Amino acid sequence: MTTHPTANRVLAHTGARYPIIQAPMGWIARRALAGAVSRAGGLGIIETSSGETEACKAEITAMAALGLPFGVNLPIRFLKDDAMLRFVCESGVKFVTTSAGSPAKFIAPLKSAGIVVYHAVPTLDTALKCVDAGIDGLVVEGAEGGGFKNPEEVSTLVLLQAIRECVDVPLVAAGGIVDGRGMAAAFALGAEAIQMGTRFVASLESPVHANFKQAIVDAEATGTYVLNKKSTPCIRALKTERTTAMLESGVMSATEFAGIQQVYFGGDMEAAPALAGQSAGLIHSVASVQGIIDETIREFYAISARMSTVKF
């Protein structure tokens, strides 16, 4: 039997004004974007999945100097050693999300450093194991989201309900959410926050090339593929000539991501798979981070108020 807390535990854990978290996208989720999200009342996250340890350390230090709430993501499978874990534990960071692997060995050192830890989960089984291991909260990643995915696709709609039915920890809904409608739906299913990635990639403050932002705006709801489902990693990316060929071949070469920075910062949309969620089909313009968050919150409250008056 789960409880129904009225206080928002994610806000208590993060110190953010609004329960809107920016996804930890490699190379993209750095100070420019994370700072804009935190200034607008959300929670900016600094990535470490790029593997650029020293650059990420510098980004964390610079973000901390802003005096704003923020977090750091530690993608367990992609960390070369424990250097980033040790740095985060010593840096004064208050909130960490872990992903891509078991967080069991990370929880004790992080919590000993006074850090709140949420883990990203794509399945109920993983969620239950994380709760048993002592995680503080979960980022529930539905199949709609971009980037690395579980090949056994379960939508955010279903996954949130399945996990909320079994656990009492705070849940952050991730995958397919770009606005207040998605936020209201997620909260109705038991979430206490949302995480947005693709929506913030297509923001004015996002560091990616205009071509990538426009490709997101131009995408339809059917504008992404799930690729490499029979191997690792399984990913969701925009439909391009390159990803269409990958889909048809059924395999993904280990070198496919070599040109990812050319996609992000050079604007060559065929240089690598352009990671993005199905929510690209719901994004119709490039907007400021402040505008995105303000509109999301306004729409969320309007829908919540309307729903409270519904009677049958």
C-alpha positions in Angstrom: 0.0 0.0 0.0 1.5 3.3 -1.0 1.0 6.7 0.7 0.1 10.0 -0.9 2.3 12.8 0.5 1.1 16.3 0.0 4.5 18.0 0.4 6.7 17.8 -2.7 9.7 15.7 -1.7 11.7 16.4 -4.9 11.7 20.1 -4.1 12.7 19.3 -0.5 15.6 17.2 -1.9 16.8 19.6 -4.6 16.1 23.1 -3.3 14.6 24.1 -6.7 11.5 26.3 -6.9 9.7 24.1 -9.4 9.8 20.3 -9.8 11.3 20.4 -13.3 14.6 18.8 -13.9 16.8 19.1 -17.0 18.1 15.8 -18.3 21.9 15.0 -18.2 22.7 15.0 -21.9 26.3 14.3 -22.8 28.2 17.5 -23.8 25.0 19.5 -23.8 24.1 19.5 -20.1 26.7 22.0 -19.0 26.8 25.3 -17.3 25.1 27.4 -20.0 22.0 25.2 -20.2 22.0 24.0 -16.6 22.5 27.6 -15.3 19.5 28.8 -17.3 17.3 26.0 -16.0 18.3 26.7 -12.4 17.8 30.5 -12.8 14.4 29.9 -14.2 13.4 27.9 -11.1 14.0 24.3 -12.3 17.0 22.1 -11.5 19.9 22.1 -13.9 22.0 19.0 -14.1 25.7 18.8 -15.1 26.6 15.7 -17.2 29.6 13.5 -16.9 28.7 11.0 -19.6 31.0 12.7 -22.1 33.9 11.2 -20.3 35.7 14.6 -20.3 36.5 14.4 -16.6 38.5 17.6 -16.2 36.1 19.6 -18.3 33.1 18.3 -16.3 34.9 19.0 -13.0 35.4 22.6 -14.2 31.7 22.8 -15.1 30.6 21.6 -11.7 32.9 24.1 -10.0 31.6 27.0 -12.1 28.0 25.9 -11.6 28.5 25.8 -7.8 29.9 29.4 -8.0 26.5 30.6 -9.3 24.9 29.8 -5.9 21.9 28.1 -7.5 20.5 24.7 -6.8 21.8 22.1 -9.3 22.7 18.4 -9.5 25.3 16.1 -11.2 24.6 12.9 -13.1 27.0 9.9 -12.7 26.5 7.4 -15.5 28.0 4.4 -13.8 28.8 2.3 -16.8 30.6 5.2 -18.6 32.9 6.4 -15.7 36.5 5.3 -16.4 37.4 5.2 -12.7 36.2 6.7 -9.3 37.7 10.1 -9.9 34.4 11.8 -10.7 32.7 10.1 -7.8 35.4 11.3 -5.4 35.3 14.8 -6.8 31.5 15.0 -6.5 31.7 13.8 -2.9 34.2 16.5 -2.0 32.7 19.4 -4.0 29.7 20.3 -2.0 27.2 19.0 -4.5 23.9 18.2 -2.8 21.9 16.2 -5.4 23.1 13.4 -7.7 21.3 11.2 -10.2 23.0 7.9 -11.1 22.2 5.9 -14.2 23.5 3.2 -16.6 24.3 0.5 -14.1 23.7 -0.6 -10.5 24.0 2.3 -8.0 24.7 -0.1 -5.1 28.4 0.8 -4.7 27.7 4.5 -5.2 25.0 5.0 -2.6 27.1 4.7 0.5 29.9 7.2 -0.4 27.4 9.7 -1.8 25.1 9.6 1.1 28.1 9.7 3.5 28.9 13.0 1.8 25.4 14.3 2.5 24.2 13.9 -1.0 20.7 13.0 -2.0 20.8 10.2 -4.7 18.1 9.4 -7.3 18.7 6.6 -9.8 17.3 6.4 -13.4 15.3 3.2 -13.9 13.6 1.7 -17.1 11.9 -1.2 -15.4 9.9 -2.0 -12.2 12.4 -4.7 -11.3 15.3 -2.2 -11.3 13.3 0.2 -9.3 12.6 -2.3 -6.6 16.3 -3.2 -6.4 17.3 0.4 -6.1 14.8 1.1 -3.3 16.1 -2.0 -1.4 19.6 -0.6 -1.9 18.6 2.6 -0.1 18.1 5.1 -3.0 16.4 8.4 -2.1 14.3 8.6 -5.2 13.9 7.4 -8.8 13.9 8.9 -12.3 11.4 6.8 -14.1 12.5 6.6 -17.8 9.8 5.6 -20.2 10.5 4.4 -23.7 9.5 7.7 -25.2 12.7 9.4 -24.1 15.7 10.0 -26.2 19.2 8.5 -25.9 20.0 5.1 -24.4 16.9 3.0 -23.9 15.7 -0.4 -22.6 14.9 -2.5 -25.7 11.8 -3.9 -23.9 9.9 -0.7 -24.4 7.5 0.4 -21.6 5.9 3.8 -21.9 6.1 6.4 -19.2 2.4 6.1 -18.7 2.6 2.4 -17.8 6.0 2.5 -16.0 5.0 5.3 -13.6 1.9 3.4 -12.5 3.7 0.1 -12.1 6.4 1.7 -10.0 4.2 3.9 -7.9 2.0 0.9 -7.1 5.0 -0.7 -5.4 7.2 2.0 -3.9 6.8 5.1 -1.8 10.0 7.0 -2.8 9.6 10.2 -4.8 9.4 9.6 -8.6 10.6 11.9 -11.4 8.8 11.2 -14.7 11.1 11.2 -17.8 10.2 10.5 -21.4 7.6 12.2 -23.6 7.1 15.3 -21.5 7.5 18.9 -22.9 4.8 21.0 -21.2 2.2 21.4 -18.5 -0.1 18.8 -20.1 2.6 16.1 -19.8 3.5 17.4 -16.3 -0.1 17.2 -15.1 -0.5 13.7 -16.5 2.7 12.6 -14.8 1.6 14.0 -11.4 -1.8 12.3 -11.8 0.1 9.0 -12.1 2.2 9.5 -9.0 5.2 11.6 -10.0 6.5 14.5 -7.9 8.6 16.0 -10.7 9.3 15.8 -14.4 12.6 15.6 -16.3 12.8 17.1 -19.8 15.7 16.6 -22.2 14.6 17.1 -25.8 12.5 20.2 -24.9 15.6 21.9 -23.4 17.8 20.9 -26.3 15.5 23.0 -28.4 15.9 26.1 -26.2 17.6 29.4 -26.9 20.2 28.7 -24.2 21.0 25.2 -25.5 24.6 25.0 -26.8 23.7 22.8 -29.8 23.7 23.9 -33.4 20.6 25.6 -34.9 20.3 22.6 -37.3 19.7 20.2 -34.5 17.2 22.5 -32.8 15.3 22.9 -36.1 15.4 19.1 -36.7 13.6 18.7 -33.4 11.0 21.4 -34.3 10.4 19.8 -37.7 10.0 16.3 -36.3 6.6 14.6 -36.2 5.4 12.3 -33.4 6.7 9.5 -35.6 10.0 11.3 -36.2 12.2 9.0 -34.1 13.5 5.4 -34.3 14.4 2.9 -31.6 17.6 1.4 -32.9 19.9 -1.6 -32.1 17.3 -3.4 -30.0 19.1 -6.7 -30.2 22.4 -5.4 -29.0 23.9 -2.7 -26.7 23.3 0.2 -26.5 19.7 0.4 -27.7 19.0 4.1 -28.5 16.2 6.4 -29.6 17.2 9.0 -32.2 15.7 11.3 -34.9 14.9 9.8 -38.3 17.7 10.7 -40.7 19.2 9.0 -43.7 21.8 7.5 -41.4 19.4 6.2 -38.8 17.1 4.8 -41.5 20.0 2.8 -42.9 20.8 1.6 -39.3 17.2 0.5 -38.8 17.2 -1.4 -42.1 20.5 -3.1 -41.4 19.4 -4.0 -37.8 22.8 -3.4 -36.4 24.8 -0.4 -35.1 28.5 -0.2 -35.5 30.6 0.7 -32.4 31.9 3.8 -34.4 28.4 5.3 -35.0 28.9 7.8 -32.2 32.3 9.0 -33.3 30.7 12.1 -34.9 28.2 13.0 -32.2 29.8 16.3 -31.5 29.5 17.2 -35.2 25.8 16.7 -34.8 25.6 18.7 -31.7 27.9 21.6 -32.4 28.6 21.3 -36.2 25.1 20.9 -37.3 25.8 17.9 -39.5 22.7 15.8 -38.9 24.1 12.8 -40.7 27.4 12.6 -38.7 26.0 10.3 -36.0 22.6 9.3 -34.6 20.9 12.5 -33.3 19.5 11.4 -30.0 16.1 12.8 -29.2 12.8 11.6 -27.7 9.3 11.1 -29.2 8.5 14.4 -27.5 10.2 16.1 -30.5 6.8 15.8 -32.2 5.3 18.0 -29.5 7.9 20.8 -29.8 6.9 23.5 -32.3 9.4 26.3 -31.7 12.7 27.2 -30.1 12.0 29.1 -26.9 13.9 30.5 -23.9 14.4 28.2 -20.9 12.5 30.8 -18.8 9.6 30.8 -21.2 9.5 27.0 -21.3 9.4 26.6 -17.6 7.0 29.5 -17.0 4.5 28.2 -19.6 4.8 24.6 -18.3 4.0 25.7 -14.7 1.1 28.0 -15.9 -0.4 25.2 -18.0 0.1 22.6 -15.2 -1.8 24.8 -12.7 -4.6 25.5 -15.2 -5.1 21.8 -15.9 -4.9 20.9 -12.2 -7.6 23.5 -11.4 -9.8 22.3 -14.2 -9.5 18.7 -13.2 -10.4 19.5 -9.6 -13.8 20.6 -10.8 -14.6 17.5 -12.8 -17.6 15.6 -11.5 -19.4 12.5 -12.8 
